[in-house]
């Protein structure tokens, strides 16, 4: 191959490579630019560090807390009421807005006991919604909370979500919270 053909072939190869790379980047960028839950913090008598597990799914849009010690005990005055305060930031890229929240609370209430589950939601420090459920004994419960906490956020605005949860047991035994899950919804910005 002479030098002229080599240069033409190299230039054509570079053009094709750059065009392909541009197309790939354009198709991948929207998937990477979706709103994401970017971690979580928690504190309270129901969620000590060693006994609480936090998982964010690969899409970054579902957050799950699993508890091993979120147990209210009606027989012990100091253990009747347990709390867990949850906080998680949500990164919202330019061009998107979110609303919140689908939530699910799961656990168990023992026979001859009643549990009272509470959740108070705050978006950037502003209270938005509350949930209170009385749960009869001898039941595994799964409580959905379909909430439109806020109107759609402003376009591209990051959000800090906080949820104060508690379980209170009355009667003869225990009421616990085993898992709590949250899911965000998003869309491209609308005027």
Helices and strands as residue ranges (DSSP letters): H 3-32, E 36-37, E 41-43, G 49-51, E 52-56, E 62-67, E 71-73, E 81-91, E 96-109, E 113-123, E 126-135, E 139-146, E 159-171, E 174-188
